[in-house]
Amino acid sequence: VMNILMDIRILAVLSAILTVFQAVPLAFSLIHGDNFWPIFFSILVSAIIAVGGLTFTIRANPTLRPQDGFLVATFGWILAIILGAMPYLFSGSLHWIDAIFESTAGFTTTGSSVLTHPESWPQSLLLWRSMTQWLGGMGMLLLTIAILPFLGVGGMQLMKAEVPGPSKERLTPRLATTARVLWGFYVGFTVVLVVLYIFSGMSYFNALNHAFTTMATGGFSTRSESLAAFSPMAQWWCILFMVLAGTNFLLHYRLVLRRDWKVFHDPEWQLYIGIIITVGLIISAKLFYGSELHIETALRQSFFQTVSIMTTTGYVNVDWTVWPAFLQLLLILLMLIGGMSGSTGGGVKVIRIAVLIKLLSAVTSRLLQPNRIVVLKLGSKTVSQEVSEGCVGMVAVALILTIITGLALNIMGMDMVSAMSAALSCVSNVGPGLGTVGPIDNFALVPDAGKLLLSFDMVAGRLEIFTVLMLFSSKFWAS
């Protein structure tokens, strides 16, 4: 039987965490003379939920089952999205559906936005908007399991449901310590990037916002031109840190703290970097020889868009929808792949693509030599049948959800290109698509029903779909 009281208690802790973090934009609004009431009322709502939930569940049994992990992972995101939308609603800036969509795009780090001119928004709201992505990037639930020992409960069930990718490797014996290590790297990278952005010519406000959304691979920007509004140096630093954010944070830990140089032999990392370099060079060559751009400009535009799409960040420094169709197709394929497992990136993850490539090779070998026993290996590790089936299932269900959503949006009146690319973008947590939801446009013109559907896709994609789909199974609730 699921421990509903403990589940509510964990959700109350999430609400408390949001209450604390909203104090940052509140302080900012007071210092800079923004209207502080929207943030203040939002903090009040979050605090009431937190205090009420913690008081009501004070006698909760701390034991968690796997079902509790999936339940809290999904409803934790839903709660964060609702509370995160409050400042937008209280300010009167957005209708409730747009507010939910913007908050969902924030916490899921998708970056699909309904804002036409973010420059016109109060800076305190833009800061909160960027912070929702930063909190969602590493995962608010990962932050929560770092403090769960204070509640007397272990967090492995939450870790299984939250951390992306088919494997859940621990860094340290204690899961809460693991969470603190991951958050340490995350915060450290963010601080370094703020400094680098400032030295690249950004104001401290733009540097802080873009550092938040770069490390989260989220893509929200304070400018309607995205990173095209800033210097080439800022764009190059952005490329580097998007690559780092799209890398498995376990590898950062092993390299920095354990001096383990074997991380460069990791098959998933090699495929990840290999795809980025290959696609980046192909696009660079086409831009250099086809458009006669300066070599630096061609390299910067190609690698920026390749890394931005591959890591599902969604920043733009050029309107890539005017590029040849072949190059656009390459970027669309990168949307599906996404970043590495254990990173802040979305998509189906590079490791699943690596397993699928090995699986196709194994199938071919069996067809050529029916009696041959083929062992599926990724690097030196044997891939179990359970993992390979899970990889195939994840890719299949992502494609099915994308197609169903795309067809539904088309029925609602969107053209097929815009509908399908919006669906793929939201399922993969990328941000921009093609057509009316392209990199220089936004999602403001998507029908309200479509925004709610895409919001569901963003949450499902962030939690790797099966976590959410389980809640629709009668067996889940019966067990």
KEMI-898849 format. One record per residue (C-alpha): residue in one letter; x, y, z. Coordinates in steps of 0.02 Angstrom, whole numbers, plus 32768, in hexadecimal, padded with zeros to 4 digits. Layout:
! residues N
 residuo    x    y    z
       a    X    Y    Z
...
//
This chain:
! residues 479
 residuo    x    y    z
       v 8000 8000 8000
       m 8042 80AC 7FD3
       n 8071 8120 8062
       i 8001 81B3 8032
       l 8025 8215 80D1
       m 80E1 820E 80B3
       d 80C6 823B 7FFD
       i 8065 82D6 8033
       r 80F0 8300 80AE
       i 8173 82FB 8025
       l 8106 836A 7FB7
       a 80F8 83E3 804A
       v 81B7 83E8 8053
       l 81BB 8411 7F99
       s 8142 849F 7FBA
       a 81B3 84DD 8046
       i 824A 84D9 7FD1
       l 81EB 8541 7F53
       t 81BB 85BB 7FDC
       v 8272 85D5 8008
       f 82AC 85EA 7F54
       q 8222 8667 7F2C
       a 826F 86D8 7FB0
       v 82FA 86FE 7F31
       p 828A 8753 7EAD
       l 8229 87A4 7F3D
       a 82C8 87F4 7F7F
       f 82F7 8824 7ECD
       s 824F 8879 7EB3
       l 8263 88DC 7F54
       i 8314 8914 7F28
       h 82EC 8945 7E75
       g 8240 898F 7E92
       d 81D7 890A 7E39
       n 8127 88E2 7E72
       f 814C 8865 7EFD
       w 8098 8831 7F20
       p 808C 87A4 7E9D
       i 8124 874C 7EE7
       f 80EC 8771 7F98
       f 803F 8723 7F7E
       s 808F 868E 7F28
       i 8104 8674 7FBD
       l 806D 867E 8030
       v 8011 85F4 7FD0
       s 80AC 8584 7FCC
       a 80CD 85A0 8086
       i 8019 8576 80B6
       i 8021 84D3 8053
       a 80CB 84A8 809F
       v 809A 84CB 8153
       g 7FF0 8478 8140
       g 8039 83DD 80ED
       l 80C5 83C8 816C
       t 804E 83E1 81FF
       f 7FCB 8369 81BA
       t 804B 82DE 819A
       i 80B4 82EF 8237
       r 8092 8239 8267
       a 80B2 81F2 81B8
       n 810D 814C 81AC
       p 81B4 816F 8152
       t 81B4 80CE 80EB
       l 81A7 80E4 802F
       r 817D 8066 7FA6
       p 81AC 8073 7EED
       q 80FA 80AC 7EC6
       d 8111 813D 7F3D
       g 81A9 8175 7EDA
       f 814A 817C 7E36
       l 80B5 81D0 7E87
       v 811D 8257 7EDC
       a 8188 8273 7E41
       t 80EF 8299 7DD7
       f 8088 82F9 7E56
       g 8124 8353 7E94
       w 813A 839B 7DE6
       i 8082 83C6 7DD8
       l 8087 841F 7E81
       a 8125 847E 7E51
       i 80D6 84B3 7DAC
       i 8037 84F3 7E00
       l 8096 8553 7E86
       g 8114 8591 7E06
       a 8086 85DA 7D9E
       m 8044 8641 7E31
       p 80B5 86DA 7E18
       y 807D 86E4 7D61
       l 7FC6 86D8 7D94
       f 7FD0 8753 7E25
       s 8029 87D1 7DB7
       g 7F9F 87C7 7D34
       s 8025 87AC 7CAF
       l 7FE0 8707 7C6F
       h 7F3A 86AB 7C61
       w 7F37 860F 7CCE
       i 7F54 8597 7C3D
       d 7FE8 85FE 7BFF
       a 8029 860A 7CB2
       i 8022 854C 7CC7
       f 8075 8533 7C1D
       e 8102 85AE 7C45
       s 811D 8560 7CF1
       t 811D 84B1 7CA5
       a 819B 84E7 7C21
       g 8203 852A 7CB2
       f 8206 849A 7D2C
       t 8215 8416 7CA3
       t 82A3 847E 7C56
       t 824C 8478 7BAE
       g 8254 8533 7B8D
       s 81BC 853D 7B1C
       s 8178 85E9 7B43
       v 80DC 8650 7B24
       l 813A 86F4 7B43
       t 814C 875E 7AA7
       h 81B8 87E6 7AF5
       p 8205 87AD 7B9A
       e 8261 8855 7BA4
       s 81BA 88A7 7BD2
       w 81A3 8838 7C6C
       p 81D5 886E 7D1D
       q 8284 8831 7D42
       s 824C 87D8 7DE1
       l 81D4 876B 7D7B
       l 825C 8747 7CF9
       l 82D1 8714 7D86
       w 824E 869E 7DCE
       r 822D 865A 7D1F
       s 82E7 8630 7D0C
       m 82EF 85E7 7DBC
       t 8262 856D 7D95
       q 82D2 8523 7D0E
       w 8369 851F 7D7F
       l 8307 84C4 7E07
       g 82BC 844C 7D89
       g 8363 842D 7D35
       m 83B1 83BF 7DB8
       g 8306 8395 7DFB
       m 82AE 83DA 7E92
       l 8292 8328 7ECC
       l 834D 830B 7EC6
       l 835E 83A3 7F36
       t 82D8 835B 7FA7
       i 832D 82B2 7FBE
       a 83C6 8310 7FFA
       i 8361 8348 8092
       l 82F0 82AF 80A5
       p 8360 8265 812D
       f 8323 82F5 819A
       l 8274 82AD 8181
       g 82B0 81FF 81AD
       v 8294 81B4 8101
       g 8306 816F 8079
       g 82F9 81B3 7FCA
       m 8326 8122 7F56
       q 8272 8110 7F1C
       l 8270 81C8 7EEA
       m 831B 81BA 7E97
       k 82DE 812B 7E2A
       a 824A 8190 7DEE
       e 82A3 8236 7DD7
       v 8355 821D 7D95
       p 834D 820D 7CD6
       g 8399 817D 7C77
       p 8390 80BE 7C7F
       s 8414 80AE 7D08
       k 8415 80F6 7DB7
       e 84CB 80EE 7DED
       r 84F2 812E 7E9B
       l 8586 819F 7EB9
       t 8593 8181 7F73
       p 854C 8101 7FEC
       r 84C9 817B 802D
       l 8448 81BA 7FB1
       a 8433 8262 8009
       t 84EF 827D 7FFC
       t 84E3 8254 7F43
       a 845F 82DA 7F2D
       r 84CB 835A 7F87
       v 8561 8330 7F19
       l 84FB 8344 7E7A
       w 84B2 83E8 7EB6
       g 8561 8421 7EE7
       f 859E 840C 7E35
       y 84FF 845C 7DF2
       v 8511 84F6 7E5E
       g 85CC 8500 7E3E
       f 85B7 84FE 7D81
       t 852E 8581 7D8E
       v 859A 85F9 7DF4
       v 862D 85E7 7D7C
       l 85BC 8606 7CE7
       v 8572 86A4 7D34
       v 8624 86EB 7D41
       l 8650 86B8 7C8F
       y 85B1 8704 7C49
       i 85D4 87A8 7CA4
       f 8685 87AD 7C5D
       s 8637 878B 7BB1
       g 85D6 882D 7BBA
       m 8531 87FA 7C0A
       s 84E4 885F 7C97
       y 84E1 8806 7D3E
       f 8425 87ED 7D2C
       n 8432 879D 7C7E
       a 84CA 8738 7CB6
       l 846C 86F0 7D4C
       n 83D0 86C6 7CE8
       h 842E 8675 7C59
       a 84A0 8614 7CCD
       f 8405 85CC 7D21
       t 83B6 8599 7C7C
       t 8458 855D 7C2A
       m 8485 84E3 7CB5
       a 83D0 84A8 7CBA
       t 83D6 848F 7BFC
       g 8334 84F2 7C02
       g 8348 857E 7B85
       f 82DF 8609 7BD1
       s 832C 86B1 7BA5
       t 830F 8762 7BE0
       r 8318 879B 7B2A
       s 82A4 876F 7A9A
       e 8341 8757 7A2C
       s 8382 86D4 7AA9
       l 8441 86C6 7AA7
       a 844B 8722 7A01
       a 8438 87C0 7A69
       f 84E1 87A3 7ABD
       s 8597 879C 7A8B
       p 85EB 870E 7A2A
       m 8656 86EB 7AC5
       a 85B8 86D3 7B2F
       q 8577 865A 7AAB
       w 8617 85F4 7AAD
       w 8612 85E7 7B6B
       c 855C 85B4 7B5B
       i 858C 8529 7AE2
       l 860D 84E3 7B5C
       f 859A 84E5 7BF2
       m 8507 849C 7B91
       v 857A 840A 7B66
       l 85A9 83F9 7C1F
       a 84F3 8402 7C56
       g 84C2 837E 7BD6
       t 854A 830A 7C1A
       n 8525 8288 7CA0
       f 854D 82DD 7D46
       l 8592 8238 7D86
       l 8620 8250 7D0A
       h 8644 82FE 7D4E
       y 864F 82B3 7DFC
       r 86C3 8226 7DC6
       l 8735 829A 7D64
       v 8742 832B 7DE0
       l 873C 82D4 7E89
       r 8781 8228 7E5E
       r 87F9 825A 7DD1
       d 87B0 81CA 7D6D
       w 87EC 81EA 7CBA
       k 878D 8151 7C7F
       v 86F2 81BE 7C70
       f 8731 81EE 7BC2
       h 871E 8137 7B90
       d 8668 8135 7BC5
       p 8609 80F8 7B2A
       e 8574 816B 7B47
       w 85E5 8204 7B58
       q 8647 81D4 7ABD
       l 85A6 81C4 7A57
       y 8564 8268 7AA1
       i 8600 82CB 7A72
       g 860F 826D 79CD
       i 855F 82A0 7998
       i 857D 8356 79CA
       i 8622 8362 796A
       t 85E2 8307 78D0
       v 853F 8369 78BE
       g 8595 840C 78ED
       l 861A 83F6 7866
       i 859A 83C5 77E2
       i 8532 8460 7805
       s 85CF 84CD 7810
       a 860B 8492 7766
       k 8561 84B2 7716
       l 8555 8561 7763
       f 8608 858E 7736
       y 8602 8554 7681
       g 8549 8570 7661
       s 852E 8619 76B5
       e 85E0 865B 76AE
       l 85DF 8684 7767
       h 867F 86AB 77C5
       i 86CA 8608 7806
       e 86B4 863E 78BD
       t 85FF 866E 789E
       a 85DA 85CB 7843
       l 8629 8564 78CE
       r 85D3 85C7 7958
       q 8527 85C0 7909
       s 8533 8508 78DC
       f 857A 84C9 7981
       f 850A 853B 79E7
       q 846B 84F7 7996
       t 84AD 8444 7995
       v 84D7 8447 7A4F
       s 843B 84AB 7A7D
       i 83C8 842D 7A28
       m 842C 8392 7A5A
       t 842C 83C4 7B12
       t 8375 83FB 7B00
       t 83A1 84AA 7B3E
       g 8346 8503 7AB2
       y 83AA 85A5 7AA9
       v 83C0 85F1 79FC
       n 8443 8665 79B2
       v 83FF 865C 7901
       d 835A 8630 78AD
       w 8388 8580 7878
       t 82DF 8565 7823
       v 8325 85C2 778C
       w 83B0 8543 777D
       p 83A3 84B9 76F7
       a 8324 8431 7720
       f 83AF 83AF 7736
       l 83FE 8413 77C4
       q 8354 842E 7816
       l 8336 8372 780F
       l 83DB 8352 7869
       l 83A6 83C7 78F5
       i 82FA 8376 7900
       l 834F 82CC 7918
       l 83BA 8316 79A2
       m 831A 834C 79FB
       l 82E8 8296 7A0F
       i 8395 825D 7A4A
       g 83B2 82DF 7AD2
       g 843E 82E3 7B52
       m 8493 825D 7BBA
       s 843C 81FD 7C45
       g 845A 824E 7CEE
       s 8464 82FB 7C9F
       t 83EA 838D 7CA3
       g 83C4 836E 7BEA
       g 8324 8323 7BA5
       g 8300 82B0 7B12
       v 8305 81F2 7B17
       k 83BE 81FE 7B49
       v 845C 81D0 7AEB
       i 8473 812C 7B4A
       r 83CF 80E9 7B06
       i 8404 8113 7A55
       a 84A9 80BA 7A76
       v 844C 8020 7AB3
       l 83D9 8023 7A1C
       i 8470 802B 79A6
       k 84BB 7F94 79FF
       l 8413 7F3C 79F8
       l 8402 7F57 793D
       s 84B2 7F13 7926
       a 8485 7E7A 798E
       v 83E6 7E5B 792A
       t 8449 7E66 7888
       s 84CA 7DEB 78CB
       r 8442 7D70 78FB
       l 83F4 7D7A 784E
       l 849B 7D56 77FC
       q 84CB 7CCE 7879
       p 842B 7C86 78C8
       n 848A 7C12 793E
       r 84FC 7C99 7981
       i 84E3 7CD4 7A34
       v 84F3 7D91 7A37
       v 8515 7DE8 7ADC
       l 84E2 7E9F 7ADD
       k 856F 7F0A 7B24
       l 8586 7FC5 7B3D
       g 863E 7FE1 7B5B
       s 8673 7F5B 7BD7
       k 85C5 7F4A 7C23
       t 8546 7EC8 7BEE
       v 849B 7F11 7BC6
       s 8410 7EA8 7C11
       q 8374 7E7C 7BB1
       e 8310 7EE5 7C2D
       v 8376 7F81 7C06
       s 8371 7F66 7B49
       e 82B4 7F4B 7B4D
       g 82A1 7FE8 7BB6
       c 8306 804D 7B37
       v 829C 8010 7AA6
       g 81FD 8031 7B0A
       m 8233 80E2 7B39
       v 825C 8114 7A86
       a 81BB 80C5 7A46
       v 8149 8117 7AC6
       a 819D 81C1 7AAA
       l 817B 81B3 79F0
       i 80C8 8179 7A0C
       l 80A4 8208 7A86
       t 80F1 8283 7A0B
       i 8086 8245 797A
       i 7FE5 8242 79DF
       t 8006 82F3 7A21
       g 8035 8332 7974
       l 7F95 82EE 7927
       a 7F2D 8338 79B4
       l 7F7D 83E3 799A
       n 7F5D 83D6 78E0
       i 7EA5 83B2 7902
       m 7EA4 844F 7970
       g 7ED7 84B6 78DA
       m 7F96 84B8 78D9
       d 7FEF 848D 7836
       m 803F 83E0 7838
       v 80F5 841B 783B
       s 80D7 8490 78CE
       a 806B 840E 7927
       m 80E6 837E 7919
       s 817F 83E7 7942
       a 8126 8434 79DA
       a 80FA 8385 7A16
       l 81AC 8343 79FF
       s 81F5 83DE 7A4F
       c 8189 83CF 7AEB
       v 8199 8312 7AFF
       s 8256 8325 7AEF
       n 8259 83C3 7B5C
       v 82B3 8428 7AD6
       g 8253 84CC 7AC0
       p 8248 850E 7A0E
       g 8201 84AD 797C
       l 81DA 84D8 78C7
       g 8156 8542 7873
       t 80ED 85AD 78E8
       v 814E 856C 7980
       g 81F9 8588 7931
       p 8294 85D1 7984
       i 8263 8686 7962
       d 81AC 8667 798F
       n 8159 861F 7A2B
       f 80C6 85B7 7A66
       a 804F 8649 7A85
       l 7FE3 861C 79EE
       v 7FCC 8565 7A20
       p 7F14 8545 7A50
       d 7EF3 853E 7B0B
       a 7EC7 8484 7B04
       g 7F6A 8469 7AA6
       k 7FCD 84C4 7B2D
       l 7F83 8451 7BB2
       l 7FAB 83B8 7B48
       l 805D 83F5 7B2B
       s 806E 8418 7BE6
       f 8045 8361 7C06
       d 80C6 8330 7B83
       m 814B 839B 7BD7
       v 812E 834B 7C81
       a 8127 829C 7C35
       g 81C6 82BC 7BD2
       r 8221 8302 7C6B
       l 81F3 8268 7CD1
       e 8219 81F2 7C3F
       i 8162 81CE 7C16
       f 814F 8125 7C6D
       t 8155 8177 7D19
       v 80B8 81D9 7CE9
       l 8064 8150 7C85
       m 806E 80DB 7D1A
       l 7FF0 8148 7D75
       f 7F6F 811C 7CF0
       s 7F83 8062 7D11
       s 7F04 800A 7D82
       k 7F8E 7F91 7DB8
       f 7FF3 8024 7DFD
       w 7F67 8056 7E72
       a 7F36 7FA2 7E9C
       s 7FE6 7F6D 7ED1
//
